[in-house]
Amino acid sequence: MKNIIGPQGFVSNGPQDGTNYLFIPELKAPDNLPFALIVDGNGKITSAPISSSSTSGSFVGTFSGSLINPQFDLDTWVPKLSFTTGGTCTYLHRTGTYYRIGKLVTAFFDIQLSSKDSVTGSAYIVDLPYTSSNGILTSIAGVVSIGTFHNMATGPSSVVGIGGSIGMNSISASIHGIRSSQADFEQLTDANFTNTSKIAGMITYLTDQLD
């Protein structure tokens, strides 16, 4: 058992384990006990019920270490640009972070190619940190927002705007764009990318996963 003391909203170090606890007595776990938000050394956030008493704005409790389903999550992921068929892209760099609050996931990505190899077909960002929801009433579970793109193909395949979407029950988001030669918003293909293309943005979607 870990005894922890602190005023409401106070963040303190845990008992010699490098963990931080944020005490919010007004928030209740399913059994109506107050709970703490727990932030580990890697920035991952979970929540735990605490048997407690509260006097004069101070929060005194015992943390049993038994977590309820995490409602908050913050971590890194490795984004991947993929195409329908062909080879495997290599990267100058690719980084990703994400956070989840309940069923809402926001995954940030920054990808720059060093080679697109012999890929062909439609473009996707794959290996998302959570599978998208299968229980929503629309045709998509989320959207792709592109903050910046560079070194895309020129000529008839020149892209003037990029976005995308993620379907239901998927870990892949399709990449769409508007080309300079037409006004339709269509899925991008290998023809729109060069060996040094860069895209960065975020994917916001719903998931059914709570673990």
Secondary structure in CASP SS format (residue, H / E / C, confidence):
PFRMAT SS
TARGET T0000
AUTHOR 0000-0000-0000
METHOD secondary structure of the structure
MODEL  1
M C 1.00
K E 1.00
N E 1.00
I E 1.00
I E 1.00
G E 1.00
P E 1.00
Q C 1.00
G C 1.00
F C 1.00
V E 1.00
S E 1.00
N E 1.00
G C 1.00
P C 1.00
Q C 1.00
D C 1.00
G C 1.00
T C 1.00
N E 1.00
Y E 1.00
L E 1.00
F E 1.00
I E 1.00
P E 1.00
E E 1.00
L E 1.00
K E 1.00
A C 1.00
P C 1.00
D C 1.00
N C 1.00
L C 1.00
P E 1.00
F E 1.00
A E 1.00
L E 1.00
I E 1.00
V E 1.00
D C 1.00
G C 1.00
N C 1.00
G C 1.00
K C 1.00
I E 1.00
T E 1.00
S E 1.00
A E 1.00
P E 1.00
I E 1.00
S E 1.00
S E 1.00
S E 1.00
S E 1.00
T E 1.00
S C 1.00
G C 1.00
S E 1.00
F E 1.00
V E 1.00
G E 1.00
T E 1.00
F E 1.00
S C 1.00
G C 1.00
S C 1.00
L C 1.00
I C 1.00
N C 1.00
P C 1.00
Q C 1.00
F E 1.00
D E 1.00
L E 1.00
D E 1.00
T E 1.00
W C 1.00
V C 1.00
P C 1.00
K E 1.00
L E 1.00
S E 1.00
F E 1.00
T E 1.00
T E 1.00
G C 1.00
G C 1.00
T C 1.00
C C 1.00
T E 1.00
Y E 1.00
L E 1.00
H E 1.00
R E 1.00
T E 1.00
G E 1.00
T E 1.00
Y E 1.00
Y E 1.00
R E 1.00
I E 1.00
G C 1.00
K C 1.00
L E 1.00
V E 1.00
T E 1.00
A E 1.00
F E 1.00
F E 1.00
D E 1.00
I E 1.00
Q E 1.00
L E 1.00
S E 1.00
S E 1.00
K C 1.00
D C 1.00
S C 1.00
V C 1.00
T E 1.00
G E 1.00
S E 1.00
A E 1.00
Y E 1.00
I E 1.00
V E 1.00
D C 1.00
L C 1.00
P C 1.00
Y C 1.00
T C 1.00
S E 1.00
S C 1.00
N C 1.00
G C 1.00
I C 1.00
L C 1.00
T C 1.00
S C 1.00
I C 1.00
A C 1.00
G E 1.00
V E 1.00
V E 1.00
S E 1.00
I E 1.00
G E 1.00
T E 1.00
F E 1.00
H E 1.00
N E 1.00
M E 1.00
A C 1.00
T C 1.00
G H 1.00
P H 1.00
S H 1.00
S C 1.00
V E 1.00
V E 1.00
G E 1.00
I E 1.00
G E 1.00
G E 1.00
S E 1.00
I E 1.00
G C 1.00
M C 1.00
N C 1.00
S C 1.00
I C 1.00
S C 1.00
A E 1.00
S E 1.00
I E 1.00
H E 1.00
G E 1.00
I E 1.00
R E 1.00
S C 1.00
S C 1.00
Q C 1.00
A C 1.00
D C 1.00
F E 1.00
E E 1.00
Q E 1.00
L C 1.00
T E 1.00
D H 1.00
A H 1.00
N H 1.00
F E 1.00
T E 1.00
N E 1.00
T E 1.00
S E 1.00
K E 1.00
I E 1.00
A E 1.00
G E 1.00
M E 1.00
I E 1.00
T E 1.00
Y E 1.00
L E 1.00
T E 1.00
D C 1.00
Q C 1.00
L C 1.00
D C 1.00
END
